[in-house]
Amino acid sequence: MTGLRDWFRIFSGHAFRLFPLRAETGLRVFGNPDENSPVFVTSNYDLTVKRVSRHLKHMDCYLLVAQSNGVNVWCAAAAEAFTEHSIISVLETSRVGKRVNHRRLILPALSGPGVNTGIIEQETGWHCQFGPVYAKDIPEYIKSDFQKTEKMKRIKYDLVDRFDIAIGCTLPFYFLILAFLLVFKRDWLFEFHVISFPLFFFIHGFQPYLPSKYGWGKILSVEIGIAAAFFIYLLVSLGGSGVIPFDICCRA
């Protein structure tokens, strides 16, 4: 039953990442850490905690789960929901300082925009450093004596990353539209899937090659392309008559 519940939470974290899914804050212990073991920090977004934990479970270390209102590190830091005060709070309540003889915190790399490490050091005496961007690089980062390679500092945002994020941002709207069609327009279900799935894979699969530097601009460029294709279809359908067929008018 526990396995099924964990699977459901992982699925929910992926599919509905637009909505906060909180994990319990506080201290988590992995392996058999001692007074020299590293202390990591992450947000209390459930999916993030699970992903980080997966790469720490074979290590001897501590993980502080700080308050971020159930939002992932990057977004929470930008929205001032994951800050130095979140970290100071969990440092004090967890009493991890009594477990180790060092004062070094390893923060998520993407928390940089929202965390003032100077305040943490001033108020707690803990020295902060930012770890690798991806949790999978943490074991290598520890083996290299807390030194990051260039690869550990960069966000790839490759095809897998794009689809991973896109699925979580799109599925809630997919289910919402699907529910509407099931109730009011069942005869549109086939057309909805024929159009939506290829469009989804096109937008996110070819995102780096679409015009504009911004996500909204890329989507707008696709919408303009669709509108242009539909306009060309109308022109072809007119057959030079200059009149839009009655059935097309009705559908519109």
C-alpha positions as CSV (number, residue, x, y, z in Angstrom):
1,M,0.0,0.0,0.0
2,T,2.9,2.3,0.8
3,G,4.5,1.6,-2.6
4,L,1.2,2.5,-4.3
5,R,0.9,5.7,-2.3
6,D,4.5,6.7,-3.2
7,W,3.9,5.9,-6.9
8,F,0.8,8.1,-6.8
9,R,2.7,11.0,-5.2
10,I,5.4,10.7,-7.8
11,F,2.9,10.7,-10.6
12,S,1.1,13.7,-9.1
13,G,4.3,15.6,-8.8
14,H,5.1,15.0,-12.4
15,A,1.6,15.5,-13.8
16,F,0.5,18.5,-11.7
17,R,3.7,20.4,-11.0
18,L,1.9,23.6,-11.5
19,F,0.3,23.1,-8.1
20,P,2.2,22.9,-4.8
21,L,2.7,19.4,-3.4
22,R,4.4,19.8,0.0
23,A,6.8,17.4,1.6
24,E,7.5,17.6,5.4
25,T,10.2,20.0,6.3
26,G,13.0,19.1,8.7
27,L,16.0,16.9,8.8
28,R,16.5,13.6,6.8
29,V,19.3,11.2,7.5
30,F,20.9,9.0,4.8
31,G,23.2,6.1,5.5
32,N,25.3,6.3,8.7
33,P,26.5,9.9,8.8
34,D,29.0,11.1,11.4
35,E,30.2,14.5,12.6
36,N,32.1,15.1,9.3
37,S,29.3,14.2,6.9
38,P,28.0,16.8,4.4
39,V,24.7,18.7,5.0
40,F,22.5,19.4,1.9
41,V,19.6,21.7,1.6
42,T,16.5,21.5,-0.7
43,S,13.0,22.8,-0.9
44,N,9.9,21.0,0.4
45,Y,8.5,20.4,-3.1
46,D,7.7,16.7,-2.9
47,L,9.0,15.7,-6.3
48,T,12.3,17.6,-5.7
49,V,12.8,15.9,-2.3
50,K,12.2,12.5,-3.9
51,R,14.7,13.1,-6.7
52,V,17.4,14.5,-4.4
53,S,16.8,11.6,-2.0
54,R,17.3,9.1,-4.8
55,H,20.8,10.3,-5.3
56,L,21.7,10.6,-1.6
57,K,20.4,7.2,-0.4
58,H,23.7,5.5,-1.0
59,M,25.7,8.2,0.8
60,D,26.3,9.1,4.4
61,C,24.9,12.6,4.8
62,Y,22.1,14.9,6.0
63,L,19.4,16.6,4.1
64,L,17.6,19.7,5.3
65,V,14.2,20.1,3.7
66,A,13.4,23.9,4.0
67,Q,10.0,25.6,3.6
68,S,9.2,26.7,0.1
69,N,5.4,26.4,0.2
70,G,5.6,23.2,-1.8
71,V,7.2,24.9,-4.8
72,N,10.3,23.7,-6.6
73,V,13.7,25.4,-5.8
74,W,14.1,27.6,-8.9
75,C,10.5,28.9,-8.9
76,A,10.4,29.3,-5.2
77,A,13.7,31.2,-5.1
78,A,12.5,33.6,-7.8
79,A,9.1,34.1,-6.0
80,E,10.9,34.7,-2.6
81,A,9.3,31.6,-1.2
82,F,12.6,29.8,-0.7
83,T,15.0,32.3,1.0
84,E,17.7,32.6,3.6
85,H,15.0,32.8,6.3
86,S,13.7,29.3,5.1
87,I,17.1,27.9,5.6
88,I,17.8,29.6,8.9
89,S,14.5,28.3,10.3
90,V,15.2,24.7,9.4
91,L,18.8,25.0,10.7
92,E,17.5,26.0,14.1
93,T,14.6,23.6,14.3
94,S,16.5,20.6,13.1
95,R,19.5,21.1,15.4
96,V,21.7,19.6,12.8
97,G,24.6,21.7,14.2
98,K,24.8,19.3,17.1
99,R,25.3,16.4,14.8
100,V,28.3,17.7,12.9
101,N,31.6,19.5,13.8
102,H,31.7,21.6,10.7
103,R,29.5,24.5,9.5
104,R,29.2,24.0,5.8
105,L,25.8,24.0,4.0
106,I,25.4,22.8,0.4
107,L,22.6,24.7,-1.2
108,P,20.8,23.9,-4.5
109,A,22.5,25.8,-7.4
110,L,19.2,27.2,-8.6
111,S,18.4,28.7,-5.3
112,G,21.0,31.5,-5.9
113,P,18.5,34.2,-7.0
114,G,16.5,34.0,-3.8
115,V,19.0,33.2,-1.0
116,N,21.3,35.8,0.6
117,T,24.1,33.5,1.9
118,G,25.7,36.5,3.7
119,I,22.7,36.7,6.1
120,I,22.8,33.0,6.8
121,E,26.5,33.1,7.7
122,Q,26.1,36.3,9.8
123,E,23.1,34.9,11.8
124,T,24.1,31.2,12.1
125,G,27.8,30.9,11.5
126,W,27.2,28.4,8.7
127,H,29.2,28.8,5.5
128,C,27.1,28.3,2.3
129,Q,28.2,27.0,-1.1
130,F,26.1,26.1,-4.1
131,G,26.2,22.5,-5.3
132,P,25.7,21.1,-8.8
133,V,22.6,22.0,-10.9
134,Y,21.5,18.3,-11.1
135,A,21.2,16.1,-8.1
136,K,22.6,13.2,-10.1
137,D,26.0,14.9,-10.0
138,I,26.1,15.1,-6.2
139,P,28.1,11.9,-5.6
140,E,30.8,13.0,-8.1
141,Y,30.7,16.5,-6.5
142,I,31.5,15.0,-3.1
143,K,34.2,12.8,-4.4
144,S,35.9,15.8,-6.0
145,D,36.1,17.5,-2.6
146,F,33.2,19.8,-3.2
147,Q,34.6,21.2,-6.5
148,K,32.2,21.7,-9.4
149,T,33.2,21.0,-13.0
150,E,31.8,23.1,-15.8
151,K,29.3,20.4,-16.6
152,M,27.9,20.7,-13.0
153,K,27.3,24.4,-13.4
154,R,25.2,24.3,-16.6
155,I,21.5,23.6,-17.3
156,K,21.2,21.4,-20.4
157,Y,17.4,21.7,-21.0
158,D,17.6,18.9,-23.5
159,L,14.7,17.0,-25.1
160,V,14.1,14.9,-22.0
161,D,14.1,18.0,-19.7
162,R,11.7,19.8,-22.0
163,F,9.2,17.0,-22.2
164,D,9.5,16.4,-18.4
165,I,8.6,20.0,-17.7
166,A,6.0,20.3,-20.5
167,I,4.1,17.2,-19.4
168,G,3.6,18.6,-15.9
169,C,2.6,22.1,-17.2
170,T,0.2,20.7,-19.8
171,L,-1.6,17.7,-18.3
172,P,-3.8,19.7,-16.0
173,F,-5.2,21.6,-19.0
174,Y,-5.4,18.4,-21.0
175,F,-7.6,16.8,-18.3
176,L,-9.7,19.9,-18.0
177,I,-10.4,20.1,-21.7
178,L,-11.0,16.4,-21.8
179,A,-13.6,16.5,-19.1
180,F,-15.4,19.4,-20.9
181,L,-15.5,17.4,-24.1
182,L,-16.7,14.2,-22.4
183,V,-19.6,16.2,-20.9
184,F,-20.5,18.5,-23.8
185,K,-18.8,17.6,-27.0
186,R,-18.0,13.9,-27.3
187,D,-17.9,14.1,-31.1
188,W,-14.9,16.4,-30.9
189,L,-12.7,13.9,-28.9
190,F,-11.0,12.4,-32.0
191,E,-10.2,15.8,-33.5
192,F,-8.9,17.1,-30.1
193,H,-6.4,14.3,-29.8
194,V,-5.4,14.3,-33.5
195,I,-4.5,18.0,-33.1
196,S,-3.2,18.3,-29.6
197,F,-0.7,15.5,-29.4
198,P,1.3,16.3,-32.5
199,L,1.2,20.0,-31.6
200,F,2.5,19.2,-28.1
201,F,5.4,17.2,-29.4
202,F,6.2,19.8,-32.1
203,I,6.2,22.8,-29.8
204,H,8.4,21.2,-27.1
205,G,10.5,18.9,-29.4
206,F,11.5,21.8,-31.6
207,Q,11.4,24.6,-29.0
208,P,15.0,25.6,-29.4
209,Y,14.5,26.2,-33.1
210,L,11.3,28.2,-32.9
211,P,11.5,32.0,-33.3
212,S,11.9,34.2,-30.2
213,K,14.0,33.8,-27.0
214,Y,11.0,33.6,-24.7
215,G,8.5,30.7,-24.2
216,W,5.4,32.8,-24.8
217,G,7.0,34.1,-28.1
218,K,7.7,30.5,-29.3
219,I,4.1,29.5,-28.6
220,L,2.9,32.6,-30.3
221,S,5.0,31.8,-33.4
222,V,3.4,28.4,-33.6
223,E,-0.1,29.9,-33.2
224,I,0.7,32.3,-36.0
225,G,1.8,29.4,-38.2
226,I,-1.4,27.5,-37.4
227,A,-3.5,30.5,-38.3
228,A,-1.6,31.0,-41.5
229,A,-2.0,27.3,-42.5
230,F,-5.8,27.6,-41.7
231,F,-6.0,30.8,-43.8
232,I,-4.3,29.0,-46.7
233,Y,-6.7,26.1,-46.3
234,L,-9.6,28.5,-46.6
235,L,-8.2,30.1,-49.7
236,V,-7.7,26.6,-51.3
237,S,-11.2,25.6,-50.2
238,L,-12.7,28.7,-51.9
239,G,-11.5,27.5,-55.2
240,G,-11.3,31.0,-56.5
241,S,-15.0,31.6,-55.9
242,G,-14.5,34.3,-53.4
243,V,-17.1,32.8,-51.1
244,I,-16.4,30.8,-48.0
245,P,-18.4,27.5,-48.1
246,F,-21.4,27.4,-45.9
247,D,-20.3,24.3,-43.9
248,I,-17.0,26.1,-43.0
249,C,-18.8,29.1,-41.8
250,C,-21.0,27.0,-39.6
251,R,-18.1,25.2,-38.1
252,A,-16.4,28.5,-37.3
